[in-house]
Amino acid sequence: MKETDEQFMRRCIQIARNGLLKAKPNPSVGAVIVDAGGKIIGEGYTSAFGGPHAEVNAFASVRPEDEALLRGATIYVSLEPCSHWGKTPPCCDLIIRKGVRRVVCGCVDPFAKVQGRGIQRIREAGIEVTVGVLEKECRESNKRFFVFNTLHRPYILLKWAQSADGFIDDHYQPTLFSTPFTQMLAHKLRAENDAILVGRVTMMKDKPRLNVREWTGHDPQRITLTHHEEGPELLEYCYGDGWKAFCDIDEALDWMYNKDLQSLIVEGGAATINSFIARGLWDEIRVETAPKLVGDGTQAPKIPDGAVEKCRDVFDGNSIAYYTRP
C-alpha cells in the first residue's frame, strides 16, 4: 500500500507543476483518481487563480462510463482539500458527494482557513483519509505558499554571480559573469517569482531592468531599498512607473505580504544580500560561478553557516550551486 500510495502521489506532484505560474497566489495542487483495480480514471491540477481547483478538474475528467467506479476509488491530492468558500466551493464537500472510498493527502494545508478542517470533515463523512504520503516532497512543491502562510513573509531566494576567486565585479566595475544560457535561466526564475529586489547602489550603478526578456511570463514586481531623502520620487524620475522603494527590509516584506506577493528574489548587491543573511531572512540561495579570475573587486557574500548544498549544475562552463536551510 505504501509503495502504491507514493507512486500516485508522485504523479500528483508531477502534474501540479502545470499550474505553478497561473495558480498564484493559490498553491498549485495535483489530484489523481484511481479505481479499485489501480487504474487512473481522472487527473487534474489547479487552474488559473479564480478557476477550479485540482480535485474539481480531476472529477470533471472522469469519463461518464467510469462514474460508477468512484464508489471504490481513491483520490490522491498533494495538498489537503480546501474546506472553505473562496472564489470556488469547498473541495472537501465535492469529494464527500462523489462518495470515494479513500482520500490520500500529501500534507496539511497551512492556510488559516483550512489547517486540517478539510481532512476532519471528510473523516466525519465516513471516508478513510491517509495524510503525510511524500509530505516533504509535497511541501517542497509549494514551498513559497508554505513559507508565506507559516512565516507571514515571502519566500526569499538570494542570488548572485561571481568569479572563480569570489568577486561579484571586476575591480569594482560591473561585470557580466553569466552566459547567454544562464541568463535565460535567470529570466525563467524571474517569471516564476513574484518580486525582485536590489539595493540602492546596484540600482544606481547597474541600472538593471529586472524584467523577463529571455523567457515567457510576467515581470516580477521590482523593488529597491533606498534612503529617506531619495525615495519613490527619484525612482519614478529615473525609471518610470513599476518600481517600489522602501527604506528598510521590514517595510518591504510587510508590503509584499499584504499584497499577496509570496516569493522574492534578492539579486544584489553584496551589502544588501549580506543584510538579509545577517538577519536569517533567506530560504534558498543560488550562486553562479564563472571560470574567470579577476583579482580584486567587491567580495561575494559568504554562504551562511549551516546552509546545505542541495545540488550543483554546470552550464557552458559556469556552475550553479543551490543551497537550502538544514
Salt bridges, closest charged atoms under 4 A:
ASP5 OD2 - ARG102 NH2 2.69
GLU43 OE2 - ARG11 NE 2.73
GLU65 OE2 - ARG63 NE 3.57
ASP66 OD2 - ARG63 NE 3.16
GLU67 OE1 - LYS98 NZ 3.98
ASP93 OD1 - ARG121 NH1 2.90
GLU128 OE1 - ARG101 NH1 3.94
GLU128 OE2 - ARG102 NE 3.32
GLU140 OE2 - LYS143 NZ 3.47
GLU140 OE2 - LYS310 NZ 3.24
ASP170 OD1 - HIS171 ND1 2.69
GLU192 OE2 - LYS188 NZ 2.55
ASP194 OD1 - LYS24 NZ 2.92
GLU230 OE2 - ARG200 NE 2.58
ASP250 OD1 - ARG279 NH2 2.75
GLU267 OE1 - LYS159 NZ 3.68
GLU267 OE2 - ARG190 NH2 3.00
ASP283 OD2 - ARG153 NH1 2.76
GLU284 OE1 - LYS143 NZ 3.07
GLU284 OE2 - ARG286 NE 2.93
GLU309 OE2 - ARG312 NE 2.90
